[in-house]
Structures are given as structure tokens and as C-alpha cells.
Amino acid sequence: MFKIGDFSKITQVSIRMLRYYDEVGLFKPAEIDTWTEHRRYSVEQIVSM
């Protein structure tokens, strides 16, 4: 699992855009911590970008 910042660097998609994609339902993180709201992305999601 990758933190949003690491995923952003790997995919070259800004953190701001990843949050927007999540907000509009276009690209959801694999997991969101309900307490901290930290987003995590899976290795499989890199391929789908």
C-alpha cells in the first residue's frame, strides 16, 4: 500500500487531483483510514492509472 504522496510521485498525478478524483467518484483509494482520513493506494491501482 502506498500513501497518497508516494502514489502521486509514482503516477505523476498531483495529490490535489487524486483527492478530487476521490471526491467525484472517478478514482477511489483502496483504503481510507476512518480516524485520520489518510488515503492508501494499492499496487494494482498503478496499472489502472
C-alpha positions, 0 to 999 in steps of 0.5 A: 500500500502506498500513501497518497504522496508516494502514489502521486510521485509514482503516477505523476498525478498531483495529490490535489487531483487524486483527492478530487478524483476521490471526491467525484467518484472517478478514482477511489483509494483502496483504503481510507483510514476512518480516524485520520482520513489518510488515503492508501493506494494499492499496487494494482491501482498503478496499472489502472492509472 
